[in-house]
Amino acid sequence: MRPAGEPVSAKLAHLGAWIVTDGKAGDENQCIGLAETLGLDYEIRRVSPRPPFGWLAPWGPIDPRDRPGQRGGALAGPFPEIVIASGRRAVPYLRAIRKASKGQTFTAFLKDPRTGHDTANFIWVPDYDDLRGPNVLTTLTAPHQVTAARLAAARRSPDPRLTHLSKPRVAVLIGGDSRHLSYRTTDMKRLLAHLTKLADGGASLMLTVSRRTPSPLRSALQRLVEEKQGFFWDGTGANPYVSLLALADAIVVTSDSANMVGEAVSTGAPVLLFDLPKTYIRHRRLFAGLAMAGALKPFTGRLEELHYTPLDATPTIAEAMARAYIEHRAGFAPASRP
């Protein structure tokens, strides 16, 4: 019997699961955040279909070398209780698992699979996406790994590389170029000018960049932080990301990453958005929702006072998925004898 007040999601603890993506960090991290919140015993299955199979996704078949049961393939071994997938190239693999398991493996997909709401047993999409259906859950922010427990632990035992920094401490989360968006020289200059103004006003910068961050911007940011005696994570030592968020009095984040913005608002600290031209229209809908919730303002080189309850949809998504899983398993329960 479940203890009073215990979430339904606790019933999934220690069930076996696969996380199926093509390895994109944003997709994989969302799946991991959900799996960890549910307490699943998961393993990561990355798919890399050869041409033309990758080109044909999400509608085409899987790469034949990855057929279920094929030794050495992405779907080798007995199927787990649960599969969580994300990304266009993972859709055919999810479809193959459902067929091979005769529907018994519970499937969840994060973001719009582009093949309809019946692609998986459970689908999560952000509010700004258009997909809707009886098995589709929408929330303002995405699932992630920056849990309240991890933030609290980082505040109790702060990263020693950050504790000497004077307040206000400002975490600066920098994204980078993508297929749809590039940092122009004018954008880089504007960002550097705003951060310099912030540091000259007495703020301590705690900065981390992405693998996608343009090299000239990365070098200029590192020089700025060293000059202003802040902290720049150069990739060595333990990743201080959660500590940066936990200790931040404010967070500056670039608009190319909806995931980073979603993680930032889970802290309750004011989030200052550095806007880039060609930011996805759909992401702008997210940012507008966060601004209406009192969590976000544009970054203009100064701190802003914002008060809001931390926003984290991950537990809500986990609870909804757990309920869908329990309903799914009930459909396979043996009929009771008369």
HELIX and SHEET records of a PDB file:
HELIX    1   1 VAL A    8  LEU A   12  5                                   5    
HELIX    2   2 ALA A   25  LEU A   38  1                                  14    
HELIX    3   3 PHE A   53  LEU A   56  1                                   4    
HELIX    4   4 PRO A   64  ASP A   66  5                                   3    
HELIX    5   5 ARG A   88  ALA A   90  5                                   3    
HELIX    6   6 VAL A   91  ALA A  100  1                                  10    
HELIX    7   7 HIS A  117  THR A  119  5                                   3    
HELIX    8   8 ALA A  148  ARG A  156  1                                   9    
HELIX    9   9 THR A  185  ASP A  200  1                                  16    
HELIX   10  10 SER A  215  GLU A  227  1                                  13    
HELIX   11  11 TYR A  241  LEU A  247  1                                   7    
HELIX   12  12 ALA A  258  ALA A  264  1                                   7    
HELIX   13  13 ILE A  281  MET A  292  1                                  12    
HELIX   14  14 THR A  314  ALA A  330  1                                  17    
SHEET    1   A 6 ASP A  41  ARG A  46  0                                        
SHEET    2   A 6 GLY A  16  THR A  21  1                                        
SHEET    3   A 6 ILE A  82  SER A  86  1                                        
SHEET    4   A 6 PHE A 106  LEU A 110  1                                        
SHEET    5   A 6 PHE A 122  PRO A 126  1                                        
SHEET    6   A 6 VAL A 136  THR A 139  1                                        
SHEET    1   B 6 PHE A 231  PHE A 232  0                                        
SHEET    2   B 6 SER A 204  THR A 208  1                                        
SHEET    3   B 6 ARG A 169  LEU A 173  1                                        
SHEET    4   B 6 ALA A 250  THR A 254  1                                        
SHEET    5   B 6 VAL A 271  PHE A 274  1                                        
SHEET    6   B 6 LEU A 296  PRO A 298  1                                        
END                                                                             
